[in-house]
Amino acid sequence: MSKAPIITTDSDISEDNTPLESAHTLSVYVNNQPGVLARIALTFSRRAYNIDSLVVSRGRDERFSRMTIGVSGDPAVLDQIIKQVNKLIDVIHCFEHTSKEAVAKELVMIKVLAPPSQRTELLQIIDHFGGKTVDLTETSVIAMISGDTPKVDAAVKLLSAYKVIETVRTGKVVMARGEQPT
């Protein structure tokens, strides 16, 4: 009995369509209230500035949330956006992080067809990148790999040589180095 092909919204990764690292990483600390994300996104939209990635999570104090926003574009416009975001009522602070002052990581989960003849190779690639196999069936494997953007990009590129069923990737999460608050 033949299995139906698996349909996914993911497109194949080509040389011309590799994900680019966001040029700017913002940390926004906000009151944990409905509508805050929409107001922040609207600030970017008004300036025709696209958000490349967005990670939002509740802070240690449940009254607050932390947003990490990855964006690319003109730094002069971004400075204006940061100033406007800082003026929003529910925003405690918003600022840009550089790689010298902060640690940024991201995570990818990638599901790949894994016939027995290719399974060993796939597991070696996952292991090489310090990844973990979070699901393994007779026909597929789900790998979870975390690290900086170039590492995650390299893992996705190598695994793309196999039949990728689906990819789910977080945006960056960032934390200031040392005792400086994020």
Buried (B, 14 or more C-beta within 10 A) or exposed (E): EEEEEEEEEEEEBEEEEEBEBBEBBBBBBBEBEEEBBEBBBEBBEEBEBEBBBBBBEEBEEEEBBBBBBBBBBEEEBBEEBBEBBEEBEBBBEBEBBEEEEBBBBBBBBBBBBBEEEBBEEBBEBBEEBEBEBEEBEEEBBBBBBBBBBEBBBBBBEBBBEBBBBBBEBBBBBBBBEEEEEB
